[in-house]
Amino acid sequence: MAKTLVDIPSELMAQLDTIAQKEHLPRAALIRAAISAWLSQQAQTVPTSAFGLLKNKFVEDSVQWQKKIRDEWT
């Protein structure tokens, strides 16, 4: 397991300590769980955030647009 140094504001650290005491868990375990949850959320949202990116971007038919773009290649 790798170690890293992170600056955490005092207010957040106090909240973290309160939860750690309540849950009988070390602070490091809570931080690992929070990072894991955040990374999992990011993995799920990133691909879907681009879905429909070009929606309503083109007035013309998509097939016509495709032919127009391909004609530029020649």
Secondary structure, DSSP 8 states (H G I E B T S, - for coil): ---------HHHHHHHHHHHHHHT--HHHHHHHHHHHHHHHHHHHHHHHTTTTTTTT-SS-HHHHHHHHHHHH-
